[in-house]
Amino acid sequence: MLLGAACLGPVPDRYPPRSGEASVTIYVVGHGWHTGIVVRRADVPTAAWPESGRLPAARFLEVGWGDRAFYESPDAGVSLALKAALASEASVLHVAGFDRTPAEYFPRAEIIAIELSSRGMESVAGFISRTYARDVAGQPIELGPGLYPASRFYAATGRYSLVNTCNSWIAEALRAGGCPITPVWAVTAGNLLFQAERCGQVMRR
């Protein structure tokens, strides 16, 4: 299975866009150990990701996923990191809105731009929407303010672990968009960014 996973190729009609076809640019942003995915709000198909409209109007949205206790803690250290890796109790989505370009908003981050077809963007949006945990009425469960001025935490599906990290979640989102990327090899930020480079363009290291 692992050998097969190492050979995942692009998904037709999602990535890369066909010649002459309109494309959508998304961004993988490296924050050290953690990564996020940034999209232009105007490019989000709201039917696939209706929850994107819950934040105040902004040009860009960044999404990340991870262990709830670690992600929400302003002073997360080694003990919380070990607990997240070995005994995570819950996971969260972090969704943030901002108006400046990703390079301006995250001046110290590594950034890779990836072009998808509209169908690829729709698949990424649907993947993100399916990650929200929901209440009995089917609504996302808000957990409170996020890390940035216009951001929120939401309860999420999936269990964080040593082999299922924030980086592998981003890889799964890219794979949903058709990128030739292998989530099982994207446990660390470095491995994810290395793979993302092969289907995108480095804007800043």
C-alpha positions in Angstrom: 0.0 0.0 0.0 2.8 2.4 0.9 4.6 1.7 -2.4 1.4 2.5 -4.2 0.9 5.6 -2.2 4.3 6.8 -3.3 3.2 6.8 -7.0 0.1 9.0 -6.8 -0.2 11.2 -9.9 -2.4 14.2 -10.9 -6.1 13.8 -11.0 -7.5 14.7 -14.5 -9.9 17.6 -14.7 -8.6 19.0 -11.4 -4.9 19.4 -11.8 -3.2 20.8 -13.8 -5.7 23.1 -15.6 -6.1 22.3 -19.3 -4.6 24.7 -21.8 -6.8 27.7 -22.2 -8.9 26.8 -19.1 -9.4 29.3 -16.4 -7.4 28.4 -13.3 -7.6 29.2 -9.6 -4.5 29.8 -7.5 -4.2 28.5 -3.9 -1.3 28.8 -1.5 0.4 26.5 0.9 1.9 28.5 3.7 4.6 27.2 6.0 4.8 28.5 9.5 7.7 26.4 10.8 6.3 23.1 12.1 2.8 24.0 11.0 1.2 24.7 7.6 -2.0 26.2 6.3 -3.8 26.6 3.0 -4.9 30.0 1.7 -7.5 30.6 -0.9 -9.0 33.8 -2.4 -12.5 34.2 -1.0 -13.9 35.1 -4.4 -12.6 31.7 -5.8 -14.5 29.7 -3.1 -17.6 27.9 -4.5 -19.9 28.6 -1.6 -22.1 25.6 -2.4 -19.1 23.4 -1.7 -17.9 25.3 1.4 -20.9 27.3 2.7 -19.2 27.8 6.1 -16.7 30.1 4.4 -19.2 32.9 4.7 -19.2 32.8 8.5 -16.2 35.1 8.8 -16.4 38.9 8.1 -15.7 39.8 4.5 -12.0 39.4 3.6 -10.0 38.9 0.3 -8.3 35.7 1.5 -9.0 32.8 3.9 -6.4 30.6 5.6 -7.4 27.2 6.9 -5.5 24.9 9.2 -6.3 21.7 11.1 -4.7 20.2 14.2 -5.0 19.0 17.8 -7.4 21.2 19.8 -5.4 21.6 23.0 -2.2 22.4 21.2 -3.6 24.6 18.5 -5.7 26.7 20.9 -3.0 27.2 23.5 -1.0 30.4 23.2 1.9 28.8 25.2 1.9 25.3 23.7 5.1 23.5 24.7 6.7 20.1 24.6 4.2 18.4 26.9 1.2 19.5 24.8 3.0 18.5 21.6 3.7 15.0 23.0 0.0 14.7 24.1 -1.2 15.8 20.7 1.1 13.2 19.0 0.3 10.3 21.3 -3.1 11.0 22.9 -5.0 13.7 21.2 -8.5 14.1 22.5 -10.0 16.4 19.9 -9.2 18.3 16.7 -10.0 21.7 15.4 -10.2 23.8 12.2 -8.7 27.3 12.3 -10.2 29.6 9.7 -8.8 33.2 9.3 -9.7 36.0 7.0 -7.4 38.8 5.9 -7.1 41.4 3.0 -3.4 41.6 2.3 -1.7 39.1 0.0 -0.4 36.0 1.7 3.2 37.2 1.2 2.4 40.5 2.9 0.3 39.0 5.7 2.8 36.2 6.5 6.1 38.0 5.9 8.2 35.2 7.4 6.4 32.2 6.0 7.4 29.9 3.2 4.8 30.1 0.4 4.0 27.9 -2.6 1.4 28.9 -5.2 -0.5 26.1 -6.9 -2.8 26.4 -9.9 -5.9 24.2 -10.0 -8.8 24.0 -12.3 -12.2 25.2 -11.1 -13.2 21.6 -10.5 -10.0 21.2 -8.4 -10.9 24.2 -6.3 -14.4 22.9 -5.8 -13.0 19.6 -4.5 -10.6 21.4 -2.1 -13.6 23.5 -0.8 -15.7 20.3 -0.3 -12.8 18.6 1.5 -12.6 21.5 3.9 -16.3 21.6 4.5 -16.5 17.9 5.3 -13.9 18.5 8.1 -16.2 20.5 10.2 -17.7 18.6 13.1 -21.4 19.4 13.4 -24.2 19.7 16.0 -27.5 17.8 15.9 -28.9 20.4 13.6 -26.0 19.9 11.2 -24.3 23.3 11.9 -20.6 23.8 12.5 -19.6 24.0 16.2 -17.8 27.3 16.9 -15.2 27.1 19.7 -14.2 30.7 20.0 -11.7 33.3 18.6 -8.7 32.1 16.6 -5.1 33.2 16.5 -5.5 36.2 14.3 -7.8 39.3 14.6 -10.5 37.9 12.2 -10.3 34.1 12.8 -12.3 31.4 14.5 -11.8 27.9 15.8 -14.3 25.2 14.9 -14.6 21.6 16.2 -13.3 19.2 13.5 -13.5 15.6 12.5 -10.5 13.4 12.4 -8.0 12.5 15.1 -4.6 14.1 15.2 -1.6 11.8 15.8 2.0 11.3 15.1 1.1 10.0 11.6 -1.9 12.2 11.0 -0.8 15.8 11.4 -1.7 19.3 10.3 0.6 18.8 7.4 -0.9 15.5 6.2 -4.3 17.2 6.4 -3.1 19.9 4.1 -1.7 17.2 1.8 -5.1 15.5 1.7 -6.7 18.8 0.8 -4.2 19.3 -2.1 -4.8 15.7 -3.2 -8.5 16.4 -3.2 -7.7 19.2 -5.6 -5.9 16.8 -7.9 -2.3 17.6 -7.0 0.2 14.7 -7.4 1.0 14.6 -3.7 1.1 11.7 -1.2 -0.4 12.5 2.2 1.3 9.5 4.0 4.7 11.1 3.2 3.6 14.6 4.3 3.7 14.2 8.1 6.2 17.1 8.6 6.0 20.6 7.2 9.3 20.0 5.4 8.0 16.9 3.6 4.7 18.6 2.7 6.5 21.7 1.2 8.9 19.5 -0.7 6.0 17.7 -2.4 4.0 20.9 -2.9 6.9 22.4 -4.8 6.5 19.7 -7.5 3.0 20.9 -8.3 3.4 24.6 -7.7 5.7 27.6 -7.8 7.8 28.7 -4.8 7.0 32.3 -4.0 9.3 32.5 -0.9 11.4 30.0 1.0 
